[in-house]
Amino acid sequence: MKFCGIDLHLNNSVVVVSDTEDRIVLQRRLPNALEAILAALAPHRGELEGVVVESTYNWCWLVDGPMDVGYQVHLAHVAAIKRYEGPARSRWRRSRTSLPVTPVRGHAAPRSSE
């Protein structure tokens, strides 16, 4: 079993995947491009318990995109995350025990009819 957290910034995201012993198996800064993020998660897909995304103002695309391809996505309340803990601060494992995490049901943003 693995856990994923994504630290979302204005033009890039830090993607962290850790295992059950809290060892980091992937830590990569990627451009805010859904294809790049999904490609980084792909090798771990079968083992991922879920993906935690910080609920910053620009998070909708990063919730809907992974949900569209079957990932279980959760939001971490950004105000509850301690600052300066490094890029892994929103990892799922830590979030499950110490942060308010909300599972996302349905789509975060209205879908276009096209």
N, C-alpha and C positions, 0 to 999 in steps of 0.2 A: 504494500500500500504506500502511496505517495501523496503529498499535499502540495498545492501550488498557491502562491500569492503573487499578485501583480501590483507593483508600486507605480501608479500612473502619474506621469508628469505632462507638461504642456506638449512637448514634441517627441518624447520617448517614454518607454516603460521599462522597469526592471522586473524581469520574470525570474522567480525563484521556485525551484521544485526541491522538496526535501523528502527524505524517507522516514520510516517510523522511528528511527534512532535520532532524528533531527539532523542528519547529515545532509548537507546541500549537495544535490546531484546535478543541478543546473542553476547557474546564476548568470544572466545575460541582460545587458542593456540593449534594447531593440527600438527601432523607430516605431512610432504609433501607426503601424500598418497591420491590419488584422491578419493578412496572409503571413507576415513574418512571425507574429505571435503564435498563430496556430501551427506553423511549421516547427517552431521550437518546442511546443507542447506535444506534438505528434508521437515522438518516440516513447512518451510516458503515458499516453492516453489510456491504455488498458489498466493501469495501476493507480490513476488519479482518483482520489476520494472526492475532490472538489477543487474549484478555483475561487480564490477570494480576490475581490477587486476593491480597492479603496473607493468610497463613494464621493469622489471629488466632482466638481461641476461638469466635467466632460466625459463621464464614464459610460454613457448609454451604449455607444458602439462596442465597447469592450465587454459589456454584459450580453447584449443581443447576439453578437457574432459567435462567441463560443457556445451559447445556448442553441443557436441554429444548427450546430453540428453535434449536439448531444452532450456537452459538458454540463455538469452540475455547478452553477455559479452562485456565489454568495457575496454580499456586500459587507464591508467592514466600515464602521462609522469612523470617519477620518478624525473627528475631534477626540475620539477615545484612544487614538494611537499616540504613544509617546514619541516626541520629536527626536531626531538624531540617533535613532537606534540602528541606522544603516538600511540598506536596500531590502533586507529581508524582513522588515518590520511588520509586514502584513501577511506573513506566511499563515497558511491555513492552520497548521498545528498550534501555533501560539494563539491564533484568533479563536480557536475553539474553546480555550480555557480562560482567556483574559480579556477578550474584546467583544463588544456587541456585534454579532454577525447575523445577518438576515438572509435566509435563502430567497432567491429570486424565483417567482412563479409568474409565468406569462412573459411578455416582452416589456422592457423598460421604457421604450419609446413607441409611439404609434407607428405602425407599419404602413408603407405606401401601398397603394392598390395596384401598382405596376408589376 
